[in-house]
Amino acid sequence: MGVEDWIPARFYFGFRWTDSLQLFSKTPKHSIDRNDAYFDLISVTTLTAIYLTKLANNLSCRDDIDMDLAKEIHSCLKLAGSMFLYVKNHMVSELDQSVCLVKKSWSDLDPRILETYSLQCQAELLEVTIARAIKLNHSAHLIASLSQDCQKLFKSALERLDSTEDDDEKMVEKW
């Protein structure tokens, strides 16, 4: 094998990413295929962050939430939010081939979607803080202030989603 035939290991194997928004579809219409190991790293990081949000949701549905469980929920959401931001700010730009946002405006790799996920994690994290403040009988002024900040984060996340294509909105009706 000559030097000109050499292929870096990063580009040797093929990887397929099916967006989390299309998981329940029997035949996903839009998968992204790349021969780039970095693409798989992005996919695994994003899926781990989505798993952490679902774990936090599952833990928060329990009837007997104590402070230790609230801290676990808090940690899951904080880590997931930071993972989404890290993928958006540092990993997607390193892809050999960028993802076409015109054809895949609802892709998990779309920076607007990644930022929406992160903002949602931050808002839900603030909800945990609000619940803890209520449980510890903090002042109504503090709780109102935290609630207003939470509302602003959810509104900001909605604005990011509104910046995507309206034609693709049917894809996320299940959420």
Long-range contacts (C-beta under 8 A, 24 or more apart in sequence): 9-37, 10-36, 10-37, 10-38, 11-35, 11-36, 11-37, 11-96, 12-37, 13-37, 13-40, 15-39, 15-40, 15-43, 17-43, 17-108, 17-109, 19-104, 19-106, 19-107, 19-108, 20-46, 20-47, 20-50, 20-108, 21-106, 21-108, 21-171, 21-172, 21-175, 22-171, 24-174, 30-103, 30-104, 30-107, 32-99, 32-104, 32-107, 32-109, 34-95, 34-96, 34-97, 36-95, 36-96, 36-97, 38-91, 38-94, 38-95, 38-96, 39-95, 41-91, 42-87, 42-91, 42-92, 42-95, 42-109, 45-83, 45-86, 45-87, 45-91, 46-83, 46-84, 46-87, 46-108, 46-109, 46-114, 48-83, 49-79, 49-80, 49-81, 49-83, 49-84, 49-87, 49-117, 50-80, 50-117, 52-76, 52-77, 52-79, 52-80, 52-83, 53-77, 53-80, 53-117, 53-120, 53-121, 53-124, 56-80, 56-124, 60-128, 65-131, 67-132, 70-128, 70-131, 70-132, 73-128, 74-125, 74-128, 74-129, 77-121, 77-122, 77-124, 77-125, 77-128, 78-121, 78-125, 80-117, 80-121, 81-117, 81-118, 81-119, 81-121, 81-122, 81-125, 82-118, 84-114, 84-115, 84-117, 84-118, 84-121, 85-114, 85-115, 85-118, 87-114, 88-114, 88-115, 88-118, 105-164, 105-165, 105-168, 106-164, 106-165, 106-168, 106-171, 106-172, 110-164, 112-160, 112-161, 112-163, 112-164, 113-160, 113-161, 113-164, 115-157, 115-160, 116-157, 116-160, 116-161, 119-153, 119-154, 119-156, 119-157, 119-160, 120-153, 120-154, 120-157, 122-153, 123-150, 123-153, 123-154, 123-157, 126-150, 126-153
